[in-house]
Amino acid sequence: MQTTIHWFRNDLRLADNPALKHAAAQGAVVPVFIWHPDEHGTWQPGGASRWWLHESLAGLSTSLEAIGSRLILRQGDPLDVLKNIAKAAKADAVVWNRRYEPDLIESDKRVKRGLAEADIEVKSFNGALLFEPWEAQTKQGNPYQVYSPFRRFVEALPEPDKPMAAPKLLKSPWKWPASDKIDDLPLMPSIKWYNGMTDEWQPGEAGAAKRLKGFTKAPIEAYKDARDYPSVEATSKLSPHLHFGEASPRQAYHAARKKLKGASGSSEKDNITHFINEVLWREFGYHLIYHFPKTPDHPLREKYAGFPWVDPRKNGGRAALAAWKEGQTGYPIIDAGMRQLWHTGWMHNRVRMVVASFLVKHLLISWHEGAKWFWDTLVDADLASNTLGWQWAGGCGADAAPYFRIFNPITQGEKFDADGAYVKKWCPELKEVPTKYIHKPWECPPLELQAAGVTLGEDYPAPIIDHKAARERALAALSEVTGS
């Protein structure tokens, strides 16, 4: 009987796991997870991601035990660890689901070569995407850099296979290799700042299934119409589950397609289709990072490499960046979003765009600084999506918003949080400010502001920069790049 090591990475699930299904069909399976952050290069998992990973691994371990198996945990260089486990378990092969981030591709190539030299067979599978990044190309044979034609191309491809069921039983090897304990892995922070995340999320495959089922039961029917309003629970919140592979994109895609087939009206169909398009937007991010591997650190549009950013290491830039991170900018919609991020490890999608625009355009601090902060604080920190989103905001990436498109944080708040419910939740010091002024408390008459218990500069900060002046400064900086 063949013994196969299944190397878990960003596929922490039993259902719709092609590498695991292949391993189970060959004979005995040794499920393995290896903690080796160095293979991620400069983008090692941040604090929020480590917390999620700890919880997800605990759930995966329990799920494996329920089908007669166990999860072997190790730390160290993956090649050395896999060779050691293969020897101990008399394994003939190693399988995994592919990763697409540039540093991880190189790591996997090195591991594959080393295992082959040790006469250990290696097979890899697509368990993270609907379509491989190289499947989509323009008529000229080039990768896409604009989303709409990319979406039309992949929509014309054969429909992705339907999800596979989880194995009901995994055969054990003749001998189980030694394993570390989950708490041995340096994942949980020493300071319990993650309590808000614990209240908000259920990491693991069971939590992912629950989230997908709840979303497709009703919220998806109004997704396009309601997803822009941060006080409304209208988004799927599947992003961390997809990043860690607790849910597969095929599960999300086919759940939405099933809902679409049963939809009755054109509005409902339009809302469901919009969600499917967001799944394809995620695919677009992976298409880009695969074909343009330098983009996590460098703008795709090279002329922006010389943009005159404010230095975040100097006093003015350092203070502005700190105020943005801490939700102390004086602009309520910005501060609410940044506080939601710190408390829950997540931020509403509309607010993400507004806070990103504020950093790179109002404060003239590089998109790369924002990407690093999101990377450390988001539970759904995904290198492809994070890079795509921040380069979009910075006007320097594929299909990016023009740099001269500068979100007004006041009107964005008034339009998408008209009653101030979102701001009042995350900036409770403003909860008594009249709705008319909730997004511009500095314009509130002094007596009304006093009655609301707010003194600007004490209870809540005054704006750290004037919107009009910031807009003019951003456009002047843009002209240095474009020469216009």
C-alpha positions in Angstrom: 0.0 0.0 0.0 1.4 3.4 -1.0 1.8 6.0 1.7 1.4 9.7 0.6 2.1 12.8 2.5 -0.5 15.5 2.0 1.2 18.8 2.7 -1.5 21.3 3.9 -0.8 25.0 3.2 -3.5 27.4 2.2 -6.1 24.5 1.8 -7.1 23.9 5.4 -10.2 21.8 4.6 -11.2 18.2 3.8 -14.0 18.9 1.3 -13.1 19.8 -2.3 -9.4 19.2 -1.7 -8.1 17.7 -4.9 -4.6 16.8 -3.5 -6.1 15.2 -0.4 -8.6 13.2 -2.6 -5.7 12.0 -4.8 -3.7 11.0 -1.7 -6.6 9.1 -0.2 -7.1 7.1 -3.4 -3.5 5.9 -3.4 -3.6 4.3 0.1 -2.4 5.6 3.5 -2.2 9.4 4.1 0.0 11.4 6.4 -1.5 14.9 6.7 1.2 17.5 7.5 1.4 21.2 8.2 4.8 22.9 8.4 5.3 26.3 9.9 8.2 28.1 8.1 7.4 31.8 7.7 10.8 32.4 6.0 9.5 30.8 2.8 7.1 33.8 2.4 10.0 36.2 2.0 9.3 39.8 3.1 5.5 39.0 3.3 5.5 36.7 6.3 2.1 36.1 7.9 1.0 39.1 10.1 -0.4 39.0 13.6 -4.1 38.6 12.6 -3.2 35.9 10.1 -1.2 34.0 12.7 -4.1 34.0 15.1 -6.5 32.7 12.5 -4.0 30.0 11.4 -3.8 28.8 15.0 -7.5 28.5 15.3 -7.9 26.9 11.8 -5.3 24.3 12.5 -7.0 23.3 15.7 -10.2 22.8 13.7 -8.5 20.9 11.0 -6.8 18.6 13.5 -10.2 17.8 15.1 -11.8 17.1 11.6 -8.9 14.7 10.7 -9.3 12.8 13.9 -13.0 12.4 13.2 -12.1 10.4 10.0 -9.4 8.2 11.7 -6.4 10.4 10.9 -4.3 13.1 12.6 -2.5 16.3 11.7 1.3 16.2 12.0 2.7 19.6 12.9 6.3 20.6 12.4 8.5 23.6 12.1 11.5 24.2 9.9 12.6 24.0 6.3 9.9 22.2 4.4 12.3 20.1 2.3 14.1 18.8 5.4 10.8 18.2 7.3 9.1 16.3 4.4 12.1 14.1 3.8 12.3 13.3 7.6 8.6 12.5 7.7 8.8 10.4 4.5 11.5 8.3 6.0 9.7 7.9 9.3 6.4 6.9 7.7 7.9 5.1 4.7 6.0 7.5 2.4 6.5 7.2 -1.4 5.0 10.5 -2.5 4.1 14.0 -1.4 1.1 15.9 -2.8 0.0 19.5 -2.3 -2.3 22.2 -3.8 -0.5 24.9 -5.6 0.3 28.3 -4.4 0.8 31.3 -6.6 2.7 34.0 -4.7 6.2 34.6 -6.1 8.2 33.6 -3.1 6.1 30.5 -2.5 6.4 29.4 -6.1 10.1 29.5 -5.8 10.0 27.6 -2.5 7.8 24.9 -3.9 10.1 24.5 -6.9 13.1 24.0 -4.6 11.2 21.5 -2.5 10.0 19.6 -5.5 13.6 19.3 -6.9 14.9 18.1 -3.5 12.2 15.5 -3.1 12.8 14.2 -6.6 16.5 13.8 -5.8 15.4 11.7 -2.9 13.3 9.5 -5.1 10.0 10.8 -3.6 7.2 11.5 -6.1 5.6 14.9 -6.1 2.2 15.9 -7.6 0.5 19.2 -7.3 -3.1 20.3 -7.9 -5.2 23.4 -8.2 -7.2 23.7 -5.0 -7.2 27.5 -4.7 -8.6 28.9 -7.9 -11.4 28.4 -10.5 -8.9 28.8 -13.3 -5.1 28.6 -13.5 -3.5 32.0 -14.0 -1.9 30.9 -17.3 -5.3 29.9 -18.8 -6.3 33.5 -19.5 -4.5 35.5 -22.1 -5.2 38.2 -24.7 -5.2 37.6 -28.4 -1.6 38.7 -28.4 -0.8 36.0 -25.9 -0.2 38.4 -23.0 -1.7 38.5 -19.5 -4.6 40.7 -18.9 -4.2 44.0 -17.1 -7.9 45.1 -17.2 -10.6 43.2 -15.3 -13.5 43.4 -17.7 -11.9 41.6 -20.7 -10.3 39.1 -18.2 -13.8 38.3 -16.8 -15.3 37.9 -20.3 -12.5 35.5 -21.2 -12.8 33.2 -18.2 -16.6 33.3 -18.4 -16.2 31.7 -21.8 -14.1 28.9 -20.5 -15.7 25.6 -19.5 -17.5 25.9 -16.1 -15.4 24.9 -13.1 -15.9 21.4 -11.8 -18.4 21.0 -9.0 -16.9 20.6 -5.5 -15.8 17.2 -4.3 -17.1 15.6 -1.1 -14.8 15.3 1.9 -13.3 11.8 2.5 -15.2 9.7 5.1 -12.0 7.9 6.2 -8.3 8.3 5.8 -6.1 5.2 6.0 -3.2 5.5 8.5 0.5 4.9 7.8 2.2 1.9 9.4 3.7 4.3 11.9 2.8 7.9 12.8 5.7 10.3 12.7 6.2 12.6 15.8 4.3 15.8 15.8 4.6 19.2 17.6 1.6 20.6 19.4 -0.3 23.5 18.0 0.7 25.7 20.9 4.3 24.9 20.1 4.0 27.0 16.9 4.6 30.7 17.6 1.3 31.9 16.3 -0.7 33.3 19.2 0.3 36.8 20.3 1.4 37.3 23.9 -1.0 40.2 24.4 -4.7 39.4 24.0 -5.6 42.1 21.5 -7.5 39.5 19.4 -10.6 39.2 21.7 -12.7 41.2 19.1 -11.7 38.7 16.4 -12.7 35.8 18.6 -16.1 37.4 19.0 -16.5 38.1 15.3 -15.1 35.0 13.6 -15.2 31.2 13.6 -12.0 30.1 11.8 -12.0 26.7 10.2 -13.9 24.6 7.6 -17.1 24.5 9.7 -17.1 28.2 10.1 -16.6 28.7 6.4 -19.5 26.4 5.6 -21.7 28.2 8.0 -20.8 31.5 6.6 -21.4 30.5 3.0 -24.7 28.9 3.8 -25.9 31.9 5.7 -24.9 34.3 2.9 -26.4 32.4 0.0 -29.7 31.9 2.0 -30.6 35.5 1.8 -28.0 38.3 1.8 -26.7 37.4 -1.6 -30.2 38.4 -3.0 -29.4 42.1 -2.3 -25.6 41.9 -2.5 -25.0 44.5 -5.2 -27.5 47.0 -3.8 -26.5 46.7 -0.1 -22.8 45.9 -0.1 -21.8 49.6 -0.1 -23.4 50.3 3.3 -21.0 49.5 6.1 -23.7 49.4 8.8 -25.6 46.6 6.9 -24.5 43.0 7.1 -24.6 42.5 3.3 -21.2 41.2 2.3 -20.2 37.5 2.4 -17.2 37.8 4.8 -15.8 34.7 3.0 -12.5 36.3 2.3 -10.5 34.9 5.2 -12.0 31.4 4.7 -11.0 31.6 1.0 -7.5 32.8 1.8 -6.8 29.9 4.2 -8.6 27.5 2.0 -11.3 26.6 4.5 -13.7 27.1 1.7 -12.8 26.7 -2.0 -13.7 29.2 -4.7 -15.6 26.3 -6.4 -17.8 25.9 -3.4 -18.6 29.7 -3.4 -19.0 29.8 -7.1 -21.3 26.8 -7.4 -23.4 27.9 -4.3 -24.0 31.2 -6.0 -24.7 29.5 -9.4 -27.3 27.3 -7.7 -28.9 30.3 -6.1 -28.9 32.1 -9.5 -30.8 29.2 -11.2 -33.5 29.5 -8.6 -33.7 33.3 -8.7 -37.1 34.7 -9.7 -36.6 38.3 -10.7 -34.0 40.3 -12.7 -32.9 42.3 -9.6 -32.2 39.2 -7.6 -30.3 37.7 -10.5 -28.3 40.9 -10.9 -27.3 40.8 -7.3 -26.2 37.2 -7.4 -24.2 37.7 -10.6 -22.4 40.6 -9.0 -21.2 38.3 -6.2 -20.0 35.8 -8.8 -18.1 38.7 -10.5 -16.4 39.4 -7.2 -15.2 35.8 -7.1 -13.8 36.4 -10.5 -12.2 39.6 -9.3 -10.3 37.5 -6.8 -9.2 35.3 -9.7 -7.9 38.4 -11.5 -5.7 39.3 -8.5 -4.0 35.9 -8.7 -3.7 36.2 -12.5 -1.8 39.5 -11.9 0.5 38.4 -9.1 1.5 35.3 -11.0 2.3 37.2 -14.2 3.7 40.3 -12.5 5.5 38.9 -9.4 7.2 42.2 -8.5 3.9 44.0 -7.8 3.7 43.3 -4.0 6.6 45.7 -3.7 6.7 47.7 -6.9 3.9 49.5 -8.9 2.8 47.8 -12.1 2.7 51.2 -13.8 6.4 52.0 -13.5 6.0 55.8 -13.8 4.6 55.8 -10.3 7.8 54.5 -8.9 9.0 58.1 -8.8 5.9 59.5 -7.1 6.8 62.1 -4.5 5.4 60.3 -1.4 5.7 61.8 2.1 8.4 60.0 4.0 6.6 58.0 6.8 9.8 57.9 8.8 10.0 61.6 9.3 8.0 63.5 11.9 5.2 64.8 9.7 4.7 61.6 7.9 5.2 59.4 11.0 2.5 61.3 12.9 0.1 61.2 10.0 0.6 57.5 9.5 0.1 56.8 13.2 -3.1 58.8 13.2 -4.4 56.8 10.3 -3.5 53.5 11.8 -5.0 54.4 15.1 -8.3 55.8 13.8 -7.4 59.4 15.0 -7.6 61.4 11.7 -10.6 63.5 12.7 -12.6 62.2 9.7 -15.2 59.9 11.3 -15.7 57.4 8.4 -11.9 56.9 8.2 -11.5 56.5 12.0 -14.5 54.1 12.2 -13.0 51.9 9.5 -9.5 51.8 11.1 -11.0 51.0 14.5 -13.2 48.2 13.0 -10.0 46.8 11.5 -8.1 46.8 14.7 -10.9 45.3 16.7 -12.2 42.6 14.3 -9.4 42.0 11.9 -11.7 43.0 9.0 -13.0 46.2 7.4 -16.0 46.8 5.2 -15.2 46.8 1.5 -16.5 50.3 0.8 -14.6 51.7 3.7 -11.4 50.0 2.6 -11.5 52.0 -0.5 -12.1 55.3 1.4 -9.4 54.7 4.0 -6.9 53.7 1.3 -7.7 56.7 -0.8 -7.2 58.9 2.3 -3.8 57.5 3.0 -2.3 57.7 -0.5 -4.0 60.9 -1.6 -4.9 63.0 1.5 -1.7 62.1 3.4 0.5 61.3 0.3 1.8 58.2 2.1 2.7 55.3 -0.2 0.2 52.6 -0.9 3.0 50.2 0.2 2.7 51.5 3.8 -1.0 50.8 3.7 -0.5 47.4 2.3 1.9 46.5 5.1 -0.5 47.6 7.8 -3.4 45.7 6.2 -1.1 42.7 5.9 -0.5 42.7 9.6 -4.0 43.5 10.8 -6.4 41.8 8.4 -7.6 38.2 9.0 -8.1 38.0 5.2 -4.6 39.3 4.4 -4.1 37.8 1.0 -1.1 38.9 -1.0 -2.8 38.8 -4.4 -5.9 40.7 -3.2 -4.0 43.0 -0.9 -1.7 44.1 -3.8 -4.5 44.4 -6.3 -6.6 46.6 -3.9 -3.8 48.9 -2.8 -2.4 49.4 -6.3 -6.0 50.1 -7.4 -6.3 52.8 -4.7 -2.8 54.2 -5.5 -3.7 54.5 -9.2 -0.5 52.6 -10.1 -1.8 49.0 -10.8 -3.9 47.0 -13.2 -7.4 48.4 -13.8 -6.6 51.0 -11.2 -8.7 54.0 -10.2 -7.2 57.1 -11.7 -5.0 58.9 -9.2 -7.0 62.1 -9.7 -10.1 60.2 -8.4 -9.9 61.3 -4.8 -12.6 60.1 -2.4 -14.1 62.9 -0.2 -14.4 61.2 3.2 -17.2 63.6 4.2 -19.5 62.9 1.3 -18.6 59.2 1.3 -19.8 59.0 4.9 -22.9 61.0 4.2 -23.8 58.8 1.2 -23.1 55.4 2.6 -23.6 55.9 6.3 -26.3 58.6 6.2 -27.6 58.0 9.7 -24.1 57.6 11.1 -24.8 54.1 12.5 -21.4 52.8 11.5 -19.5 55.8 12.8 -21.4 55.7 16.1 -20.6 52.1 16.6 -16.9 52.4 16.1 -16.4 56.0 17.3 -18.8 56.0 20.3 -17.5 59.4 21.5 -19.5 60.9 18.6 -22.8 59.0 19.3 -24.6 62.1 20.6 -23.4 64.4 17.7 -26.4 65.4 15.6 -26.7 63.3 12.4 -26.3 66.4 10.3 -22.8 66.8 11.5 -21.8 63.2 12.3 -19.4 63.1 9.3 -18.1 66.7 9.9 -18.2 67.3 13.6 -15.9 70.4 13.2 -18.8 72.1 11.6 -21.2 71.4 14.4 -22.2 74.6 16.3 -20.2 74.8 19.6 -23.2 74.6 21.9 -24.5 71.5 20.1 -21.1 69.9 20.2 -20.8 70.7 23.9 -24.3 69.1 24.5 -23.0 66.0 22.7 -20.1 65.8 25.2 -17.4 66.4 22.6 -14.5 68.8 22.7 -12.5 68.6 19.5 -8.9 68.0 20.2 -9.7 66.3 23.5 -12.6 63.8 23.1 -12.2 63.5 19.4 -9.4 64.9 17.1 -9.8 67.8 14.8 -9.1 66.9 11.2 -5.3 66.3 10.7 -5.5 67.8 7.2 -8.0 69.9 5.3 -9.8 68.0 2.5 -9.6 70.8 -0.1 -5.9 71.5 0.6 -5.1 67.7 0.6 -6.8 67.3 -2.8 -4.9 70.2 -4.3 -1.6 68.8 -3.0 -2.4 65.3 -4.4 -3.1 66.7 -7.8 0.1 68.8 -7.7 2.0 65.6 -6.8 0.4 63.8 -9.7 1.5 66.5 -12.1 5.1 65.8 -11.1 4.7 62.3 -12.4 2.6 62.9 -15.5 4.2 66.2 -16.4 0.7 67.7 -17.0 
